[in-house]
């Protein structure tokens, strides 16, 4: 899973542990380990949810300052409205080896 340059350090240090993706189909699976920049992350859970279901706690885990920033970042594949279904991907950094 790839992250924007400004999020990579916070993914690597464990500050960012949640991502929302506008995919036509899932591109990761729960339990899968993926390279992300200089670290590996393990996906804990993935589910399809409406954008409007994002809580303040979830938002804080994405590294975004507000919902509109998150909406803009995730919208690279198309517009996101409150009822748009997005993939909610929970993950954590894993040690090499």
Kinemage of the C-alpha trace (Angstrom):
@kinemage 1
@onewidth
@group {chain A} dominant
@subgroup {mainchain}
@vectorlist {calphas} color= white
{ca unk a 1} P 0.000 0.000 0.000
{ca unk a 2} L 1.348 3.372 -0.931
{ca unk a 3} L 0.926 6.645 0.946
{ca unk a 4} L 1.514 10.251 -0.017
{ca unk a 5} L 4.997 11.551 0.852
{ca unk a 6} L 3.672 13.769 3.656
{ca unk a 7} L 2.081 10.738 5.394
{ca unk a 8} L 4.938 8.236 5.054
{ca unk a 9} L 6.853 9.211 8.210
{ca unk a 10} L 3.669 9.028 10.295
{ca unk a 11} L 2.835 5.608 8.824
{ca unk a 12} L 6.364 4.427 9.627
{ca unk a 13} L 6.231 5.664 13.245
{ca unk a 14} L 2.775 4.148 13.856
{ca unk a 15} L 0.883 7.443 14.130
{ca unk a 16} L -1.206 6.731 11.012
{ca unk a 17} L -2.965 3.357 11.344
{ca unk a 18} L -6.068 3.782 9.200
{ca unk a 19} L -6.662 4.587 5.559
{ca unk a 20} L -9.740 5.068 3.399
{ca unk a 21} L -9.481 4.057 -0.238
{ca unk a 22} L -11.777 4.541 -3.215
{ca unk a 23} L -11.136 1.257 -5.007
{ca unk a 24} L -13.374 -0.626 -7.430
{ca unk a 25} L -12.299 -3.819 -5.615
{ca unk a 26} L -10.122 -4.523 -2.569
{ca unk a 27} L -6.390 -4.391 -3.291
{ca unk a 28} L -5.276 -5.743 0.101
{ca unk a 29} L -6.572 -8.432 2.418
{ca unk a 30} L -6.763 -8.807 6.191
{ca unk a 31} L -3.608 -10.528 7.407
{ca unk a 32} L -1.631 -9.486 4.336
{ca unk a 33} L 1.754 -7.818 4.765
{ca unk a 34} L 2.665 -5.067 2.294
{ca unk a 35} L 5.685 -2.880 1.665
{ca unk a 36} L 4.966 0.796 2.235
{ca unk a 37} L 7.996 2.939 1.607
{ca unk a 38} L 10.713 1.856 4.026
{ca unk a 39} L 8.448 -0.238 6.274
{ca unk a 40} L 6.087 -3.166 6.068
{ca unk a 41} L 2.512 -2.932 7.247
{ca unk a 42} L 0.075 -5.702 8.122
{ca unk a 43} L -3.586 -5.156 7.305
{ca unk a 44} L -5.692 -5.930 10.369
{ca unk a 45} L -9.118 -5.367 8.820
{ca unk a 46} L -10.706 -4.127 5.621
{ca unk a 47} L -14.357 -3.285 5.137
{ca unk a 48} L -16.528 -1.366 2.711
{ca unk a 49} L -18.286 1.555 4.434
{ca unk a 50} L -20.055 4.774 3.440
{ca unk a 51} L -17.850 7.862 3.722
{ca unk a 52} L -20.388 9.358 6.154
{ca unk a 53} L -19.585 6.614 8.712
{ca unk a 54} L -16.113 8.017 9.475
{ca unk a 55} L -15.867 8.983 13.155
{ca unk a 56} L -13.649 11.627 14.762
{ca unk a 57} L -11.499 8.836 16.230
{ca unk a 58} L -11.122 7.256 12.784
{ca unk a 59} L -10.226 10.610 11.264
{ca unk a 60} L -7.467 11.131 13.851
{ca unk a 61} L -5.935 7.753 12.894
{ca unk a 62} L -5.730 8.768 9.186
{ca unk a 63} L -3.385 11.694 9.776
{ca unk a 64} L -5.777 14.116 8.091
{ca unk a 65} L -6.827 17.347 9.854
{ca unk a 66} L -10.490 17.175 8.774
{ca unk a 67} L -13.019 15.192 6.727
{ca unk a 68} L -12.698 17.424 3.676
{ca unk a 69} L -8.937 16.837 3.538
{ca unk a 70} L -9.524 13.086 3.793
{ca unk a 71} L -12.226 13.275 1.108
{ca unk a 72} L -9.862 15.176 -1.220
{ca unk a 73} L -6.978 12.742 -0.670
{ca unk a 74} L -9.133 9.658 -1.249
{ca unk a 75} L -10.889 11.165 -4.295
{ca unk a 76} L -8.014 10.653 -6.713
{ca unk a 77} L -10.070 7.851 -8.335
{ca unk a 78} L -13.318 9.831 -8.515
{ca unk a 79} L -15.635 12.057 -6.493
{ca unk a 80} L -16.563 11.018 -2.961
{ca unk a 81} L -19.954 11.957 -1.549
{ca unk a 82} L -21.260 11.118 1.921
{ca unk a 83} L -22.947 7.962 0.588
{ca unk a 84} L -19.943 6.836 -1.514
{ca unk a 85} L -18.625 3.448 -0.408
{ca unk a 86} L -14.927 3.458 0.476
{ca unk a 87} L -12.630 0.781 1.843
{ca unk a 88} L -11.682 1.294 5.486
{ca unk a 89} L -8.236 -0.295 5.943
{ca unk a 90} L -6.809 -0.745 9.459
{ca unk a 91} L -3.114 -1.620 9.668
{ca unk a 92} L -0.005 -1.582 11.812
{ca unk a 93} L 3.727 -1.538 11.121
{ca unk a 94} L 5.516 -4.893 11.418
{ca unk a 95} L 9.196 -5.529 12.040
{ca unk a 96} L 11.314 -6.929 9.237
{ca unk a 97} L 12.293 -10.556 9.544
